[in-house]
Amino acid sequence: MTKDRELADALLTEDGSGSRRVNVDAILRRERNRVRWWGALTASLWIATAGYVAFLGVAYLVYVQPQIAAYMAVDQDRQMDTLYMERILVLIAFGLKAFLVWPVLLCLAAAGTTLFVLASRRATLREIQRSLVSISEQVRILAQNR
């Protein structure tokens, strides 16, 4: 929070001098970079989440569905060999573990979106605050000239 305090002090004491303006510009530039970083991270998390769901769908159609069809095709009288049954159980266990990752990715993407929105809002408010300080400075100069 020292950056927030630093920005507030710089904006409140800004007198049009170059050093304060450079300080404020540097702080706002950092804020814009933070927003870009959160935006890229959020987009990456949502792409990973959507890709993972697509991967689960393809994996089901390629690996699980044929195993289920083969299991259903076996006569009920004939017993399945243990190696084949073990392979089906391993596939089911892997599928269940893989399915548990998706909610974690979804929560991470939602948290990233929330943090991105908050960072964007904070950056926008700081830009507005800087504009108000600039307008205040212009009004003060106009009042002195009258």
N, C-alpha and C positions, 0 to 999 in steps of 0.2 A: 503494500500500500504506500510505500515511500514515493513511488512514481506518481500516484494520484495526488499526494500532498505537494510534490514538486511541481506538478502541472498547475494545481490550484494557486500556489504561491506565485508562480511565474505569470499566470493570467491576471491575478489581482494586482500585481505590482508592475505590470507592463506599462512602460511609459513611452513606447515607440522606439526605444534604443535598439540597436542591432543585436546586442548580446542576448537580451531577453527574447527577442523574436526568434533568433536562431535556436535558443533553448526550447521554446514552445514548438517550433517546427520539428525539432528532433524528437520531441515527445510524441507529437501527433504522427510523425512518420513511423515510430515504433508501434503506435497503436494501430495504424493501417496495416503494418506487417503482421501484427498479431491477428488481426481480422482475416487477412489472407491465409495465414497458417491454419487457423481454425476452419476456414472454408474448405481448404484443400483436404484437411484431415476428415472433416465431416463427409465430403463427397467420396473420399476413399472408403470410409466405413460403410456408407450406403451402397457403394458399388460392390464391396466385398460381401455384404449381406445378401444383395440380390444375386450375385454370382454363386454364393454358397447354396442358396435355395435352388438355383438352376442346376448346380452340380448334384444336389440331392435328388432332384427329379430325374436327371439323366442316369444317375447311378441306380435308382430304383428300376427304371425301364431296362437298363442294360444288364444288371446283375441280379436283382431280386426277382423281378417278374419271370424271367426264364426258370429260376429255381422253383418258384411257386408252381409254374405250369408243369414242370417235370414232376414235382411232388404229386400234383393232382392227376397226372397221367399214369402213375404207378397203380397197379391193381391193388385193391384193398386186401386181397388174400396174400399177395406177395409182400414179404417184409423187406424194408429198405436196409441196405448194408450200413454198418456203423460209420464207415468213412464218409459216405455220402451224407448221412445225417449229421455228422460232426461238421462237415463243410457248411451245411445249411445253418446250423446253430452259430458258427463263427460269423457267418454273413449277417445273421439277425443281430448278434451282439454288436458287431461293427456298425450296423445301421442305426441301432439305438444310441450308441455313443456319438455317432456323427450328428444325429438329430438333436442332441443336447447342446451342441455348439451354436446352433442357429439362434436360440433366444439370447445367448450371451452377446452375439454379434448385433442383434437387434437392440439390446439395451445400450451397448456401446455407441451405436449410431444415433440413438435417441439422445443420449447424454452429450454427444458431440454436437448435435443440432442445437440443443439447449445452450451450451457454452458458446457456440458460434453466434447465436442470436443475441446473447448477453454482451459478447465482445463487440458486435456490430452496433448495438444500441449505445454502449459506452463510448465508442469512437464517434458516433453521430452526435451525441450530447456534447462531447468535447469540441467537435468542430463548431457546433452551434455556440458554445461558450466562447470560443475564440472569435467568432463573427460578432458576437455581442460586445466583446471587449473592443474590437476594432471600430464598431459603430459608436460606442461610448467615447472612444478617443476622437473620432471625427466630430461628434457633437460638442465635445469639450473644446476642440480647436475652433469650431464655428462660433461658439459662445464667446471665446476670447477675442475673436476678430470683430465682434459687434461692438 
